[in-house]
Amino acid sequence: MNWFRTVSVLLLLGVLCGCGQAVVLTVTAVDDTSASPLSGARIYIDGIYEGETNSAGQYVFEHGLDQSFRLGLEKTGYVPWQSLISETQTSVRAEMSRQATGLTVTVYDADTLEPVPDALVKVTGEEYLNTITTGVGGEAVFNLIAGSIYNVEVRATNYDPLYKTVEVENTAKAVDYRLIRNDVFIVEVVDIDTGTSISGADVYIDGFLYGETNAEGKVTSFVERERSHTIRITSDEYLAYTDEVYIGSDMLVYTTELSKTLYPVTVSVYGVDKMPVGGASILIDGTNSGTTNEYGRTGIVYLDAGQHEVQVAKEGFTTVTKTVDADDTQQDVIIELEYADTAVTLTVHDSDFQPVPGASISVNDKYYGITQADGTFTTSLQSNVVYSISVEKDGYTPVSVSREIPLGATEITVDIGINSAFNPLYFGIIIAVILVVAVLYLKRGNISLKRRGKRPPKTRHL
């Protein structure tokens, strides 16, 4: 009886101990093709991350679960693996399959950023090799095994080869690469005198127009190396340039200097009367270019093509500045000078040389104004002209005088005298006064004779 009781207790204790013991599950991840172990495979238990496989492709999971559970494995480049595991299972082998994905390579020109068609794109990797030609959009699409590193090589005519390395994971990947042209040839154009860049110059290579130089005086072209090419450059205001240039593999920039075109120009100066003006000083772009001769002309002056400022000055004439274009059509610059103005002061006085204020002044029948309190009036008149000057004022006889303003005079004074006008009323008053005086005188004489007792002599009548 005691022996039976002891055995029962031991069996119960064994059952109880067995129910609490943990189960150890060993997970082994391998490639389904090569059977090689897969390290770094992520382990999930019922969707919860537990860890990763080691270098031997194994992961040990210890648990005390009392029911089956879902085991999942994930690794870049492989299709996810899942399985339902019994709670008492102690080992499992997960054979994972490689996952296919896409790699899109797009090739662009490094300068223009335009797609490069017909470029050869070569992709190599572990047990993979493929070469595809880019289409119109510069694209090449590859179907690869995910989870690997691949080498990409791109080649195109007139471009430097490009070498890249790309890692492809589970999802499709797109990469953009830029190719640098190996036939780039830059033409730079500068002014031979100033060294400044010339923009807008047309650049021809082997007769083909590559374009106009930019603000930096440069234009980019694409030429075959290790041979000679004909370069021609034209630009307004400059002499055309042509040269035969051997372009080697190491020549990138070709700089050329342009000289401005010189055009023969003469300057002819006339007055408003169409007569030539000699002795006029000529300045072109601020530089003294001599004086005109008796025929109003200068000698030949050679000017760069383009705009120039011509200034003509002579005493007695207004200074004229004119902008001219030196080109094939411009040979003689004709400039007309107007006579300079002179400050003319008119002094009006009466017969006693007293100033006459308020007198009306007209010049060539055009009213100009009235004299001031001091009898003067000042105005500007063009020199080298004969003027008719009229002066009028009530009580004075109108006066007109002719005066010539000398050429070159800056100021002159014209003295004009006016006389009081004859007034009949004044004349009648004077006669009346004389008569009154005469009558008084005669009456006074008669009185004197009577007082002396004398009779006035008799008048003999015929």
C-alpha positions in Angstrom: 0.0 0.0 0.0 2.8 2.4 0.8 4.7 1.3 -2.3 1.6 2.1 -4.5 1.2 5.5 -2.9 4.8 6.4 -3.5 4.7 5.5 -7.2 1.5 7.5 -7.7 3.1 10.6 -6.1 6.2 10.2 -8.3 4.1 9.9 -11.5 2.1 13.0 -10.6 5.2 15.0 -10.0 6.6 13.8 -13.3 3.5 14.9 -15.2 3.5 18.3 -13.4 7.2 18.8 -14.3 6.7 17.7 -17.9 3.9 20.3 -18.4 6.1 23.2 -17.4 9.2 22.3 -19.6 10.1 24.8 -22.5 10.3 23.6 -26.1 13.4 24.7 -28.2 12.8 25.2 -31.9 15.7 25.4 -34.3 15.0 27.3 -37.5 17.3 26.8 -40.5 17.1 29.1 -43.5 18.6 28.0 -46.8 18.5 29.0 -50.5 16.1 26.7 -52.3 18.4 26.5 -55.3 21.9 26.3 -53.9 20.9 25.0 -50.4 23.4 27.5 -49.0 22.5 28.9 -45.5 21.0 32.4 -45.4 22.2 34.7 -42.8 20.3 37.7 -41.7 16.8 36.3 -42.4 14.3 37.9 -40.1 12.2 35.6 -37.9 8.6 36.4 -37.1 6.4 34.5 -34.6 2.7 35.2 -35.2 3.8 38.4 -36.9 6.0 39.5 -34.1 9.7 40.0 -34.8 12.0 37.7 -32.8 15.4 38.0 -34.4 17.6 37.0 -37.3 19.5 33.9 -38.5 23.2 33.7 -37.8 26.0 33.0 -40.3 25.0 29.4 -40.4 21.5 30.4 -41.3 20.0 29.2 -38.0 17.9 30.8 -35.3 17.0 29.1 -32.0 13.5 29.9 -30.6 12.7 28.7 -27.1 9.1 28.9 -26.1 6.4 27.4 -23.8 3.5 27.8 -26.1 0.7 25.2 -25.7 -0.6 25.5 -29.3 0.7 25.7 -32.9 1.9 29.1 -34.2 2.8 30.8 -37.5 6.5 31.1 -38.3 7.6 33.6 -40.9 10.9 34.4 -42.5 11.9 37.5 -44.6 15.1 38.4 -46.3 15.9 41.0 -49.0 16.0 39.4 -52.4 13.8 36.4 -51.4 10.2 35.7 -51.4 8.8 35.8 -47.8 8.4 32.3 -46.3 5.7 31.2 -43.8 4.6 27.9 -42.1 2.3 26.7 -39.3 4.5 25.1 -36.6 3.3 22.6 -33.9 4.0 23.7 -30.3 6.1 20.6 -29.8 8.1 20.8 -33.0 11.8 21.2 -32.4 13.3 22.0 -35.8 12.2 23.4 -39.2 14.0 24.0 -42.5 12.9 27.0 -44.5 13.9 26.9 -48.2 13.6 30.4 -49.5 13.2 31.3 -53.2 15.0 34.2 -54.9 12.7 37.1 -55.8 12.8 38.7 -59.2 12.5 42.5 -59.5 13.1 45.3 -62.1 15.9 47.7 -62.6 15.3 50.7 -64.9 18.4 52.6 -66.1 17.8 56.0 -67.7 20.7 57.8 -69.4 20.9 61.6 -69.9 23.3 64.0 -71.5 25.2 65.8 -68.7 25.0 69.2 -70.4 21.6 69.3 -72.0 19.8 66.8 -69.7 18.2 65.3 -72.8 17.8 61.5 -72.9 20.5 59.6 -74.7 19.1 56.9 -77.1 21.2 54.0 -78.5 23.4 53.8 -75.4 24.6 50.4 -74.4 23.8 49.5 -70.8 25.5 46.4 -69.4 24.5 44.9 -66.0 26.5 42.2 -64.4 26.1 40.4 -61.1 26.2 37.0 -59.4 25.2 34.6 -62.1 23.7 37.5 -64.2 24.9 39.3 -67.3 22.7 41.3 -69.8 23.2 44.2 -72.2 20.3 46.4 -73.4 20.2 49.4 -75.8 18.4 52.5 -74.5 15.3 53.6 -76.4 14.2 57.1 -77.5 13.6 58.0 -73.8 17.1 56.9 -72.8 15.7 53.9 -70.8 16.9 50.3 -70.4 14.8 47.9 -68.2 16.3 44.8 -66.7 14.7 41.9 -64.8 17.0 40.9 -61.9 17.1 38.7 -58.9 16.5 41.0 -55.9 18.8 41.3 -52.9 22.1 41.5 -54.9 24.6 44.1 -55.9 25.1 44.7 -59.6 27.7 46.5 -61.7 26.3 48.9 -64.4 28.4 50.0 -67.4 27.1 52.6 -69.9 28.7 53.4 -73.2 27.5 55.7 -76.0 29.1 57.2 -79.1 30.9 60.5 -78.4 30.5 60.0 -74.6 32.9 58.9 -71.9 32.0 55.5 -70.5 30.3 55.4 -67.1 30.7 52.7 -64.4 28.3 52.4 -61.5 27.4 50.0 -58.7 23.7 49.5 -57.6 22.1 47.4 -54.9 18.8 46.0 -55.8 16.4 45.1 -53.0 12.9 43.5 -53.1 11.2 46.3 -54.8 11.7 47.6 -58.4 14.4 50.3 -58.6 15.1 53.1 -61.1 18.4 54.9 -61.5 19.4 58.0 -63.6 22.8 58.4 -65.0 24.4 61.4 -66.8 27.0 60.9 -69.6 29.7 63.4 -70.3 30.4 64.0 -73.9 34.0 63.4 -75.0 33.7 65.5 -78.2 32.8 68.8 -76.5 34.6 71.7 -78.1 34.1 75.3 -76.8 34.9 78.3 -79.0 35.5 81.6 -77.1 35.5 84.9 -78.9 37.0 88.1 -77.4 37.8 91.7 -78.6 41.5 91.9 -79.6 41.8 95.5 -78.1 39.9 95.3 -74.9 39.9 91.5 -74.2 36.2 91.6 -73.4 33.9 88.8 -74.4 31.9 89.3 -77.7 28.3 88.0 -77.5 26.1 87.3 -80.5 29.0 86.2 -82.7 28.1 83.4 -85.2 30.4 80.4 -85.0 30.7 78.0 -87.9 32.6 74.7 -87.9 33.1 73.0 -91.2 30.4 75.2 -92.6 27.8 74.2 -90.0 26.4 77.0 -87.8 26.7 75.9 -84.2 25.1 79.0 -82.8 25.8 82.4 -81.3 28.2 83.1 -78.5 26.6 83.8 -75.1 27.2 86.7 -72.7 30.6 85.1 -71.8 31.5 85.0 -75.5 31.3 81.2 -75.7 29.5 78.6 -77.8 29.6 74.8 -77.3 30.0 72.5 -80.2 30.7 68.8 -80.7 33.5 67.8 -83.1 35.5 64.8 -84.0 38.9 64.8 -82.3 42.4 64.2 -83.8 41.6 65.9 -87.1 41.5 69.4 -88.6 38.4 71.6 -88.8 37.6 74.9 -90.4 36.4 77.5 -87.9 34.7 80.7 -89.2 33.4 83.5 -86.9 31.3 86.5 -88.0 30.0 89.4 -85.9 28.6 92.8 -86.6 31.2 95.5 -86.2 34.1 93.0 -86.5 36.2 91.6 -89.3 35.2 88.0 -90.2 37.6 85.3 -88.9 38.6 82.0 -90.5 41.1 79.5 -89.4 42.0 75.8 -90.0 42.5 74.2 -86.5 43.7 70.8 -85.6 41.6 69.6 -82.6 43.4 67.1 -80.5 42.0 64.9 -77.8 43.1 67.3 -75.0 41.8 70.5 -76.6 38.6 71.7 -75.0 38.6 75.5 -75.5 39.7 77.5 -78.5 40.0 81.2 -78.0 40.1 83.6 -80.9 40.4 87.4 -81.0 38.4 89.6 -83.4 39.4 93.0 -84.7 36.8 95.7 -85.3 36.1 96.7 -88.9 37.5 100.1 -89.8 35.5 102.4 -92.1 36.8 105.6 -93.7 34.6 108.6 -92.7 34.8 112.3 -93.4 32.9 115.1 -91.6 31.4 118.0 -93.6 30.2 121.1 -91.7 27.8 123.7 -93.2 25.9 126.7 -91.8 22.2 127.3 -92.1 22.9 129.2 -95.3 24.3 126.0 -96.8 27.8 127.6 -96.9 30.8 125.5 -95.7 32.1 126.4 -92.2 35.9 126.3 -91.9 37.8 126.1 -88.7 35.2 124.1 -86.9 36.7 121.8 -84.2 35.8 118.1 -84.5 35.6 115.6 -81.6 34.9 111.9 -82.3 34.1 109.9 -79.2 35.8 112.7 -77.2 39.0 112.6 -79.2 40.2 115.6 -81.2 39.9 114.8 -84.9 41.1 118.1 -86.2 39.3 121.1 -87.8 37.5 121.7 -91.0 39.2 123.3 -93.9 37.9 126.2 -96.0 35.5 123.8 -97.7 34.1 122.8 -94.3 35.5 119.2 -94.5 37.9 117.2 -92.4 40.4 114.6 -93.6 39.6 110.9 -93.7 39.1 109.4 -90.3 39.0 105.6 -89.8 36.3 104.4 -87.4 35.5 101.0 -85.9 32.2 99.6 -87.0 29.4 100.7 -84.8 28.1 103.9 -83.2 30.2 106.9 -82.6 29.6 110.4 -81.2 30.6 113.3 -83.4 30.8 116.8 -81.8 31.3 120.0 -83.9 32.0 123.4 -82.3 32.9 126.8 -83.6 32.7 130.3 -82.1 29.6 132.0 -83.2 27.7 128.8 -83.8 25.8 126.4 -81.6 27.7 123.2 -80.7 26.2 120.1 -82.3 26.5 116.5 -81.2 25.4 113.7 -83.5 25.5 109.9 -83.2 26.5 108.1 -86.4 26.9 104.5 -87.4 30.1 103.6 -89.1 29.4 100.9 -91.7 29.5 100.2 -95.4 26.8 102.9 -96.1 28.3 105.7 -94.0 31.1 107.6 -95.8 30.4 111.3 -95.1 28.9 112.8 -92.0 27.1 116.0 -92.7 26.5 118.4 -89.8 24.7 121.7 -90.1 25.5 124.4 -87.5 23.1 127.1 -86.5 24.3 130.6 -85.6 24.7 131.2 -81.9 22.4 133.6 -80.0 23.6 137.0 -78.9 22.4 138.9 -75.9 21.0 142.2 -77.4 20.3 145.2 -75.1 18.1 147.9 -76.6 18.4 151.4 -75.0 15.6 153.8 -75.9 15.9 157.5 -75.1 14.3 160.8 -76.2 15.9 163.8 -77.8 17.2 164.9 -74.5 18.8 161.5 -74.0 16.4 160.7 -71.2 15.3 157.0 -70.9 11.9 156.2 -72.3 10.2 153.4 -70.3 7.2 151.5 -71.5 8.2 151.7 -75.2 7.0 148.7 -77.2 9.7 146.7 -79.0 9.2 144.6 -82.1 11.8 142.7 -84.1 11.1 141.8 -87.7 7.4 142.7 -87.0 7.2 140.4 -84.0 6.4 141.9 -80.7 9.0 141.2 -78.0 8.1 143.4 -75.0 8.5 146.9 -73.5 11.4 148.8 -72.1 12.0 149.0 -68.4 12.2 152.0 -66.2 15.7 152.7 -67.4 14.6 152.6 -71.0 16.3 149.2 -71.7 15.1 145.9 -73.1 17.2 142.8 -73.4 16.6 139.7 -75.5 18.5 137.0 -77.4 18.8 137.1 -81.1 20.6 134.8 -83.5 23.9 136.3 -84.7 24.9 137.0 -88.3 21.4 138.2 -89.1 20.1 141.7 -90.1 17.1 142.6 -88.0 14.5 145.4 -88.3 13.9 146.8 -84.8 10.8 148.9 -84.2 10.1 151.2 -81.2 6.7 152.7 -80.5 5.1 154.7 -77.7 2.2 157.1 -77.4 3.4 160.7 -77.7 6.5 159.7 -79.7 7.2 159.3 -83.3 7.6 155.5 -84.1 11.1 154.6 -85.1 12.5 151.6 -87.1 16.2 150.8 -87.3 18.1 148.1 -89.1 20.9 146.4 -87.3 23.1 143.3 -88.1 24.2 141.1 -85.2 27.8 140.3 -85.8 28.8 136.6 -86.0 30.4 135.5 -82.9 29.2 138.4 -80.7 28.1 137.3 -77.3 26.4 140.6 -76.4 25.8 144.0 -78.0 23.9 147.2 -77.2 21.7 149.0 -79.7 21.0 152.7 -78.9 17.7 154.0 -80.3 16.5 157.6 -80.0 12.8 158.7 -80.5 11.3 162.1 -80.7 8.1 163.5 -79.3 5.3 163.5 -81.9 3.7 166.7 -83.3 0.3 167.5 -81.6 -2.1 170.0 -83.3 -3.7 170.8 -80.0 -0.4 171.9 -78.6 0.2 174.0 -81.7 -3.2 175.7 -81.3 -2.6 176.5 -77.7 0.8 178.0 -78.5 -0.8 180.2 -81.3 -3.5 181.3 -78.9 -1.0 182.2 -76.3 1.0 184.2 -78.9 -2.1 186.1 -80.0 -3.1 186.9 -76.5 0.3 188.2 -75.8 0.2 190.3 -78.9 -3.2 191.8 -78.1 -2.1 192.7 -74.7 1.0 194.3 -76.0 -0.9 196.4 -78.6 -3.4 197.6 -76.0 -0.6 198.6 -73.7 0.9 200.6 -76.5 -2.3 202.6 -77.2 -2.7 203.5 -73.6 0.8 204.9 -73.5 0.2 207.2 -76.5 -3.0 208.8 -75.0 -1.2 209.6 -71.8 1.4 211.6 -73.8 -1.4 213.6 -75.6 -0.5 212.4 -78.9 -2.8 211.0 -81.4 -1.9 208.1 -83.3 -1.0 208.9 -86.9 -3.7 208.9 -89.4 -3.9 206.2 -91.8 -3.8 207.2 -95.4 -6.5 205.6 -97.4 -6.0 204.9 -101.1 
